[in-house]
Amino acid sequence: MAKFQTSPETRSVRLLKVGEQVRHILSELLTRQEVHDDVLSAHTVSVTEVRMSPDLRHATVFIKALLGEDEEIVLKALRTNTAFFQREVAQRLRLKYAAKLKFLPDESFDEASRIEQLLSDPKVRRDLDTED
């Protein structure tokens, strides 16, 4: 039986696919309120990205609470229920090892709005509008 050659490109594609599957599972669990937590039931939480480690044993989950409200409280509730999420992800993905989940706030939206604010500054706009 021929052994498949793995390259960095195929490994990264696999990491992206598994990360996306984990994101979908976590989003579904939160949307359907399958976790029995009052804080998570009261807030709408988006799972924006999941980054997997190369060995698929660790997953960094980036979340954003709706409108950024009570983000610390939501993070604490997610971290409290990490064992439930890990168990559900392991059962649904059927991987060899269950990934350890680490929940972090997604700062990319804040960074994007900060950049947008900088670009809308009249001094910067003046420089951008000039033709060479």
C-alpha positions in Angstrom: 0.0 0.0 0.0 1.4 3.4 -1.0 2.0 5.9 1.7 0.8 9.4 1.1 3.5 12.1 1.0 2.7 15.0 3.3 3.9 18.4 2.5 3.6 21.7 4.6 0.8 22.7 2.2 -1.3 19.6 2.7 -0.8 19.8 6.5 -1.9 23.4 6.6 -5.0 22.6 4.5 -5.8 19.8 7.0 -5.4 22.2 9.9 -7.7 24.7 8.3 -10.3 22.0 7.5 -10.3 20.6 11.1 -10.3 24.1 12.5 -13.3 25.0 10.4 -15.1 21.8 11.5 -14.4 22.6 15.2 -15.7 26.2 14.6 -19.0 24.8 13.1 -19.5 22.4 16.0 -18.9 25.0 18.6 -21.2 27.5 16.8 -23.9 24.9 16.6 -23.6 24.1 20.3 -23.9 27.7 21.2 -26.7 28.5 18.8 -28.8 25.6 19.9 -28.0 26.4 23.6 -26.9 22.8 24.2 -24.6 23.9 27.0 -26.6 24.5 30.2 -25.2 27.8 31.3 -27.3 30.9 32.1 -24.7 33.3 30.9 -24.2 31.6 27.5 -28.0 31.3 27.1 -28.5 35.0 27.7 -25.7 36.1 25.3 -25.2 35.6 21.6 -21.7 34.4 21.0 -19.9 34.2 17.6 -17.0 31.8 17.1 -15.0 33.8 14.6 -12.0 31.5 14.1 -10.4 28.3 15.4 -6.6 27.8 15.0 -5.4 24.2 15.4 -1.9 23.2 16.5 0.1 21.1 14.0 -0.5 17.9 16.0 -4.3 18.7 16.3 -4.1 18.5 20.1 -4.7 22.2 20.9 -7.2 24.5 19.5 -7.3 28.3 20.0 -10.9 29.5 19.7 -11.5 33.2 19.0 -15.0 34.4 20.1 -16.9 37.6 20.0 -19.9 38.4 22.1 -22.7 40.3 20.3 -21.8 44.0 20.3 -18.9 43.2 22.6 -21.1 43.3 25.6 -20.0 41.4 28.8 -17.1 39.8 26.9 -15.2 38.9 30.1 -18.3 37.2 31.6 -18.9 35.2 28.4 -15.3 34.2 28.3 -15.4 33.0 31.9 -18.6 31.0 31.2 -16.9 29.4 28.1 -13.8 28.5 30.1 -16.0 27.0 32.9 -17.7 24.8 30.3 -14.5 23.8 28.4 -14.8 20.1 29.4 -18.3 19.9 27.9 -17.1 21.6 24.6 -14.0 19.4 24.4 -16.1 16.2 24.9 -18.7 17.3 22.3 -16.0 18.2 19.7 -14.2 14.9 20.3 -17.4 12.9 19.9 -18.5 14.7 16.7 -15.1 14.8 14.9 -13.9 11.3 15.9 -10.3 12.3 15.9 -7.6 10.2 17.6 -7.1 12.8 20.3 -9.5 15.3 21.8 -8.2 18.8 21.2 -7.7 21.0 24.3 -9.7 24.2 23.7 -8.5 27.6 24.7 -11.0 30.5 24.4 -9.7 34.0 23.6 -11.5 37.2 22.7 -11.3 38.2 19.0 -9.6 41.5 18.8 -9.6 41.7 14.9 -12.9 43.7 14.8 -11.5 46.3 17.2 -8.3 46.5 15.2 -10.2 46.9 11.9 -12.3 49.7 13.3 -9.2 51.4 14.7 -7.5 51.2 11.2 -10.7 52.5 9.6 -10.8 55.4 12.0 -7.1 56.2 11.2 -7.8 56.1 7.4 -10.8 58.4 7.8 -8.7 61.1 9.5 -8.6 64.3 7.3 -4.8 64.4 7.2 -4.6 60.8 6.0 -7.5 61.2 3.6 -5.7 64.3 2.1 -2.6 62.2 1.4 -4.6 59.3 -0.1 -6.7 61.5 -2.4 -3.7 63.2 -4.1 -2.8 61.9 -7.5 0.9 61.5 -8.5 
